[in-house]
Amino acid sequence: MGDILAIATVRHYERAARSGVDVAAHDFAAGGGEQPPAGDRRVDPRVERTPRQLMGYSGAVAAEASSGARPRRGGITKTGNAHLRRIVIEAAWAYRYRPSIGPTLRKRQATLPEDVKEIAWKAQHRLHARYRVLMARGKCKQQVVTAVGRELLGFIWAIGVAVEGREALAA
């Protein structure tokens, strides 16, 4: 269950966690392929040691063309895993709405460990607040959602580390 991509959306993570299946990026995209493509690999918190590395892997980081002491940053690089980036940014659109746990989400979270639920709740609050602040500054809606998606990757990494740590203790 070390596949962080499977937790890019809560629904798919919980389904994978309940079944005990490790979902590869290709499986997630194609609906059940056997082998991931040659250039594809699973996102592993042991490889991506920091959330910033995971953000870089997804290509959701700012391009930089700096010379000297003045940094010049552009749009996102889009050089990483396009599938991961697309899923995370699509999931980030949900943070337009205020944080809540409705009956459907409560039912899905019933089998999750408390530390994962705590991280998810913290993410809901922080990412919604980030969305509101950036929109209040007058930023373009797509830029705001991309920024929220990049921050969401940090929470996904945190959940992956928590799950990996629990599995390591159990082994």
DRENDO-1510 file (C-alpha; in Angstrom, 1 decimal, always signed):
<recs>
REC; n; res; u; v; w
REC; 1; MET; +0.0; +0.0; +0.0 .
REC; 2; GLY; +3.0; +2.3; -0.4 .
REC; 3; ASP; +1.6; +3.8; -3.6 .
REC; 4; ILE; +1.0; +7.5; -2.9 .
REC; 5; LEU; -0.7; +8.0; -6.2 .
REC; 6; ALA; -3.5; +5.8; -5.0 .
REC; 7; ILE; -4.3; +8.3; -2.3 .
REC; 8; ALA; -4.4; +11.2; -4.8 .
REC; 9; THR; -8.1; +11.0; -4.5 .
REC; 10; VAL; -9.6; +9.8; -1.2 .
REC; 11; ARG; -12.2; +7.5; -2.9 .
REC; 12; HIS; -9.6; +5.5; -4.7 .
REC; 13; TYR; -7.2; +5.4; -1.7 .
REC; 14; GLU; -9.9; +4.0; +0.5 .
REC; 15; ARG; -11.0; +1.4; -2.0 .
REC; 16; ALA; -7.3; +0.3; -2.4 .
REC; 17; ALA; -6.8; +0.3; +1.4 .
REC; 18; ARG; -9.9; -1.8; +2.0 .
REC; 19; SER; -8.9; -4.4; -0.6 .
REC; 20; GLY; -5.2; -4.4; +0.4 .
REC; 21; VAL; -4.2; -3.9; -3.3 .
REC; 22; ASP; -1.3; -1.7; -4.3 .
REC; 23; VAL; -2.6; +0.4; -7.2 .
REC; 24; ALA; +0.0; +1.5; -9.8 .
REC; 25; ALA; -0.4; +4.7; -11.8 .
REC; 26; HIS; -1.2; +2.8; -14.9 .
REC; 27; ASP; -3.9; +0.7; -13.1 .
REC; 28; PHE; -5.4; +3.9; -11.8 .
REC; 29; ALA; -5.5; +5.5; -15.3 .
REC; 30; ALA; -6.4; +2.6; -17.5 .
REC; 31; GLY; -8.7; +0.9; -15.1 .
REC; 32; GLY; -6.7; -2.3; -14.4 .
REC; 33; GLY; -3.7; -2.8; -16.7 .
REC; 34; GLU; -1.2; -5.4; -15.7 .
REC; 35; GLN; +2.2; -3.7; -16.2 .
REC; 36; PRO; +2.9; +0.0; -15.9 .
REC; 37; PRO; +4.5; +1.5; -19.0 .
REC; 38; ALA; +8.3; +1.4; -19.2 .
REC; 39; GLY; +8.9; +5.0; -18.1 .
REC; 40; ASP; +6.3; +4.9; -15.4 .
REC; 41; ARG; +7.1; +4.2; -11.7 .
REC; 42; ARG; +5.3; +4.2; -8.5 .
REC; 43; VAL; +5.6; +7.2; -6.2 .
REC; 44; ASP; +7.3; +6.0; -3.0 .
REC; 45; PRO; +7.8; +8.1; +0.1 .
REC; 46; ARG; +11.1; +6.3; +0.7 .
REC; 47; VAL; +12.3; +7.7; -2.7 .
REC; 48; GLU; +10.7; +11.1; -2.4 .
REC; 49; ARG; +12.1; +12.0; +1.0 .
REC; 50; THR; +10.4; +15.4; +1.2 .
REC; 51; PRO; +7.1; +16.8; +0.0 .
REC; 52; ARG; +9.0; +19.2; -2.3 .
REC; 53; GLN; +10.6; +16.2; -4.1 .
REC; 54; LEU; +7.1; +14.8; -4.7 .
REC; 55; MET; +5.9; +18.2; -6.0 .
REC; 56; GLY; +8.9; +18.2; -8.4 .
REC; 57; TYR; +8.2; +14.6; -9.5 .
REC; 58; SER; +4.7; +15.8; -10.5 .
REC; 59; GLY; +5.9; +18.8; -12.3 .
REC; 60; ALA; +3.7; +21.1; -10.3 .
REC; 61; VAL; +6.6; +23.4; -9.3 .
REC; 62; ALA; +7.5; +26.8; -10.7 .
REC; 63; ALA; +10.0; +27.0; -13.6 .
REC; 64; GLU; +13.0; +29.1; -12.8 .
REC; 65; ALA; +15.2; +31.2; -15.0 .
REC; 66; SER; +17.4; +32.9; -12.5 .
REC; 67; SER; +20.7; +34.6; -13.0 .
REC; 68; GLY; +22.6; +36.2; -10.2 .
REC; 69; ALA; +20.8; +37.1; -7.0 .
REC; 70; ARG; +17.4; +37.8; -8.6 .
REC; 71; PRO; +15.1; +34.7; -8.9 .
REC; 72; ARG; +12.8; +34.7; -11.9 .
REC; 73; ARG; +10.0; +32.1; -11.6 .
REC; 74; GLY; +7.5; +31.2; -14.3 .
REC; 75; GLY; +4.6; +28.9; -14.6 .
REC; 76; ILE; +4.7; +25.2; -13.6 .
REC; 77; THR; +7.3; +23.1; -15.3 .
REC; 78; LYS; +5.0; +20.3; -16.5 .
REC; 79; THR; +8.0; +18.0; -16.8 .
REC; 80; GLY; +6.9; +15.4; -14.3 .
REC; 81; ASN; +4.2; +12.8; -14.1 .
REC; 82; ALA; +1.3; +14.4; -16.1 .
REC; 83; HIS; -1.2; +11.9; -14.8 .
REC; 84; LEU; -0.4; +12.5; -11.1 .
REC; 85; ARG; -0.4; +16.3; -11.7 .
REC; 86; ARG; -3.8; +16.1; -13.5 .
REC; 87; ILE; -5.4; +14.0; -10.8 .
REC; 88; VAL; -4.1; +16.2; -8.0 .
REC; 89; ILE; -5.2; +19.4; -9.7 .
REC; 90; GLU; -8.7; +18.0; -10.4 .
REC; 91; ALA; -8.9; +17.0; -6.7 .
REC; 92; ALA; -7.9; +20.5; -5.7 .
REC; 93; TRP; -11.1; +22.0; -7.2 .
REC; 94; ALA; -13.0; +20.4; -4.3 .
REC; 95; TYR; -11.3; +22.9; -1.9 .
REC; 96; ARG; -13.4; +25.7; -3.2 .
REC; 97; TYR; -16.1; +24.6; -0.8 .
REC; 98; ARG; -15.9; +24.8; +3.0 .
REC; 99; PRO; -14.6; +21.8; +4.9 .
REC; 100; SER; -17.1; +19.4; +6.1 .
REC; 101; ILE; -17.6; +15.7; +6.7 .
REC; 102; GLY; -20.9; +14.6; +5.3 .
REC; 103; PRO; -22.5; +11.1; +5.7 .
REC; 104; THR; -20.8; +9.7; +2.6 .
REC; 105; LEU; -17.3; +10.9; +3.6 .
REC; 106; ARG; -17.9; +9.7; +7.2 .
REC; 107; LYS; -18.8; +6.2; +5.9 .
REC; 108; ARG; -15.7; +6.1; +3.6 .
REC; 109; GLN; -13.5; +7.2; +6.5 .
REC; 110; ALA; -14.8; +4.6; +8.9 .
REC; 111; THR; -12.1; +2.1; +8.2 .
REC; 112; LEU; -9.2; +4.6; +8.0 .
REC; 113; PRO; -6.7; +5.0; +10.9 .
REC; 114; GLU; -7.1; +8.1; +13.1 .
REC; 115; ASP; -3.8; +9.7; +12.0 .
REC; 116; VAL; -4.8; +9.6; +8.4 .
REC; 117; LYS; -8.2; +11.1; +9.2 .
REC; 118; GLU; -6.5; +13.9; +11.2 .
REC; 119; ILE; -4.1; +14.7; +8.3 .
REC; 120; ALA; -7.1; +14.8; +5.9 .
REC; 121; TRP; -9.1; +17.1; +8.1 .
REC; 122; LYS; -6.1; +19.4; +8.5 .
REC; 123; ALA; -5.7; +19.4; +4.7 .
REC; 124; GLN; -9.4; +20.3; +4.2 .
REC; 125; HIS; -9.1; +23.4; +6.4 .
REC; 126; ARG; -5.7; +24.6; +5.2 .
REC; 127; LEU; -6.4; +24.1; +1.5 .
REC; 128; HIS; -9.8; +25.8; +1.7 .
REC; 129; ALA; -8.3; +28.7; +3.5 .
REC; 130; ARG; -5.4; +28.9; +0.9 .
REC; 131; TYR; -8.0; +28.9; -1.9 .
REC; 132; ARG; -10.0; +31.8; -0.2 .
REC; 133; VAL; -6.8; +33.9; +0.4 .
REC; 134; LEU; -5.5; +33.5; -3.1 .
REC; 135; MET; -8.9; +34.3; -4.6 .
REC; 136; ALA; -9.2; +37.3; -2.4 .
REC; 137; ARG; -5.9; +38.6; -3.8 .
REC; 138; GLY; -7.4; +38.5; -7.3 .
REC; 139; LYS; -5.4; +35.5; -8.6 .
REC; 140; CYS; -6.7; +33.6; -11.6 .
REC; 141; LYS; -8.9; +30.7; -10.6 .
REC; 142; GLN; -6.8; +28.1; -12.4 .
REC; 143; GLN; -3.6; +29.4; -10.8 .
REC; 144; VAL; -5.2; +29.2; -7.4 .
REC; 145; VAL; -6.3; +25.6; -8.0 .
REC; 146; THR; -2.8; +24.7; -9.2 .
REC; 147; ALA; -1.3; +26.2; -6.1 .
REC; 148; VAL; -3.8; +24.4; -3.9 .
REC; 149; GLY; -3.0; +21.1; -5.8 .
REC; 150; ARG; +0.7; +21.6; -5.2 .
REC; 151; GLU; +0.0; +22.0; -1.5 .
REC; 152; LEU; -2.3; +18.9; -1.6 .
REC; 153; LEU; +0.7; +16.9; -2.8 .
REC; 154; GLY; +2.4; +17.7; +0.5 .
REC; 155; PHE; -0.6; +16.3; +2.4 .
REC; 156; ILE; -0.6; +13.2; +0.2 .
REC; 157; TRP; +3.1; +12.7; +1.0 .
REC; 158; ALA; +2.3; +13.1; +4.7 .
REC; 159; ILE; -0.4; +10.4; +4.5 .
REC; 160; GLY; +2.0; +8.1; +2.6 .
REC; 161; VAL; +4.7; +8.5; +5.2 .
REC; 162; ALA; +2.2; +7.8; +8.0 .
REC; 163; VAL; +0.9; +4.7; +6.3 .
REC; 164; GLU; +4.5; +3.5; +5.5 .
REC; 165; GLY; +5.5; +4.1; +9.1 .
REC; 166; ARG; +2.6; +2.1; +10.4 .
REC; 167; GLU; +3.4; -0.7; +8.0 .
REC; 168; ALA; +7.1; -0.7; +9.0 .
REC; 169; LEU; +6.1; -1.0; +12.7 .
REC; 170; ALA; +3.7; -3.8; +11.9 .
REC; 171; ALA; +6.3; -5.8; +9.9 .
</recs>
